[in-house]
Amino acid sequence: MATVDVVSPRTIRARRILKDLSGEELRELARPGERTSEYGSPVYSTRVKNRSAKNTYVVANGVPIGIMQQPIERGRAEETIRQVQDALADMELIQVDRRMGMNPEVPIHCRLYVPREYARIAYMWHNMLFPSSSKAEPDFISVYVPDWKETLIFLDVNQGYTYILGTDYPGEAKKSMLRQAMYWIKRRGGLGLHAGSKILRVTGPDGDHLPLRPGVRLCASLRAGARSVCGRSRSARLSICCSRSGRRSAGTPVAVGCMETAAS
């Protein structure tokens, strides 16, 4: 039986909690597990390679359970939290505070707790969201314990917490906040959209970077034998191709995902 009495699932106590670390400081803490790419970007390996949807539960706390969701009894959730908080008392944690979105009318403050030895999770999640402060009261918190004895993820949308146990997959951090925010905005008459954007730098045959001008279309293609803009054939593989026309001509690969600048 756990020795810590639960004050609140959102009240986290540990031997030490590191707060308000910069991205550079978080990366330095994650340095032992980093492989650095030729472009200077950090690369990390995880034990778990995907989200654990089958091990994710919603606390049965008066909330309707969706078709693709599964409930966990409140008593089991509370007992697990007691055990987790008992374990956290001997750990050194990293606390990361970030803001989801930049709309001043909908400030969503998120807080993540991760054991120091898994600083890479804190660093990657830090880079996904906008700056915030540890002095702000969080709307949502997520608590990671990757080395837990079982894989179990559960959340309470009324209290705004998620416990992520037994997995080191960093996508669980992103999903935990996104899930809470989607439900939060829905209850307020809003609509949450899961979207993203990327900046692509395309290199031409002469080695120069191609400027992204109006009418330039970048697309990912699965067409066998398609040639990338750098001229190398990537048969039956995903490649990046560039067509300087807004229209698709005969023989142009079919785009499975694309980005197109607005024509002037």
C-alpha positions, -999 to 999 in steps of 0.1 A, spaced: 0 0 0 13 35 -8 24 57 20 15 90 4 -19 104 10 -33 120 -21 -38 157 -17 -48 161 -53 -39 142 -85 -26 175 -97 -4 181 -66 30 166 -75 57 162 -48 92 149 -55 127 149 -40 135 177 -64 117 195 -92 136 214 -119 115 243 -132 117 270 -159 145 254 -179 153 267 -213 153 246 -244 191 246 -244 192 234 -208 167 206 -215 187 195 -245 219 194 -224 201 172 -198 191 149 -226 226 149 -242 235 114 -230 209 98 -252 213 121 -282 226 112 -316 233 144 -335 224 145 -372 246 161 -399 224 192 -396 230 195 -359 195 182 -349 191 158 -320 179 123 -326 166 100 -299 156 64 -296 126 52 -276 118 18 -261 81 21 -271 76 30 -308 40 41 -309 11 53 -287 -6 28 -264 -42 35 -273 -53 1 -260 -39 10 -226 -56 44 -224 -86 50 -202 -110 78 -192 -118 81 -155 -155 72 -149 -163 105 -132 -197 114 -147 -183 118 -182 -199 101 -212 -175 75 -226 -171 76 -264 -174 47 -287 -136 43 -292 -128 50 -255 -127 28 -224 -134 37 -188 -114 31 -157 -130 30 -123 -123 60 -101 -112 39 -72 -85 21 -93 -73 55 -107 -70 70 -72 -51 40 -59 -27 41 -88 -21 78 -82 -13 71 -46 13 45 -57 27 68 -83 30 98 -59 47 75 -34 73 66 -61 77 103 -72 87 113 -36 121 97 -43 126 110 -78 141 141 -94 116 155 -119 116 181 -147 86 204 -148 79 220 -181 53 248 -185 41 257 -220 11 274 -236 -10 258 -263 -20 284 -290 -15 321 -290 -51 333 -289 -53 358 -260 -90 349 -255 -82 312 -251 -51 309 -230 -44 272 -223 -16 266 -199 -1 230 -199 23 215 -174 44 183 -179 63 163 -153 90 139 -164 118 121 -145 151 138 -151 166 107 -168 139 111 -195 148 147 -202 145 140 -240 107 138 -235 106 171 -218 128 187 -245 108 174 -274 75 185 -258 90 219 -249 96 225 -286 60 218 -296 43 246 -277 47 283 -269 64 299 -239 47 301 -205 56 305 -169 56 281 -139 38 308 -119 7 303 -140 -19 278 -127 -20 250 -153 -52 241 -170 -39 206 -177 -11 185 -162 5 153 -174 27 130 -153 51 107 -170 67 76 -152 82 56 -181 96 29 -159 63 20 -143 56 -17 -138 27 -17 -163 16 3 -193 -13 24 -182 -25 58 -193 -56 74 -177 -71 109 -177 -98 128 -159 -113 156 -180 -130 172 -151 -98 176 -131 -76 181 -161 -49 155 -154 -33 126 -173 -10 99 -159 13 83 -184 28 51 -170 51 24 -185 59 40 -218 86 64 -230 69 73 -263 70 111 -265 38 113 -285 19 105 -254 28 139 -240 15 157 -271 -17 136 -272 -24 140 -235 -26 178 -238 -43 178 -272 -70 154 -259 -78 176 -229 -78 208 -249 -101 194 -276 -127 185 -249 -121 217 -230 -129 239 -261 -158 217 -272 -175 223 -238 -172 260 -245 -189 259 -279 -156 259 -298 -141 236 -324 -106 221 -320 -87 213 -351 -56 190 -351 -33 205 -377 4 212 -383 28 229 -406 63 223 -418 90 244 -436 107 225 -464 140 235 -479 143 219 -514 177 216 -530 178 218 -568 201 198 -592 228 225 -590 228 224 -552 210 256 -546 180 259 -524 148 265 -545 128 295 -534 92 289 -526 73 313 -549 36 317 -557 25 288 -579 52 264 -567 38 231 -556 56 207 -533 42 172 -530 50 139 -516 47 111 -541 45 73 -540 47 68 -577 72 41 -586 102 55 -603 94 91 -594 124 114 -594 131 139 -566 142 175 -574 178 165 -566 176 141 -596 180 108 -577 155 81 -585 137 67 -554 118 39 -570 87 28 -549 97 51 -521 84 83 -507 101 112 -525 98 149 -527 90 163 -561 86 198 -574 63 210 -602 64 246 -611 29 245 -624 -2 248 -604 -18 221 -627 -9 185 -629 4 174 -663 3 140 -678 28 117 -660 31 139 -630 30 118 -598 -2 117 -578 3 137 -546 -5 120 -514 3 151 -493 11 185 -506 17 221 -498 11 249 -523 17 286 -520 -11 310 -528 -9 322 -564 -5 360 -569 
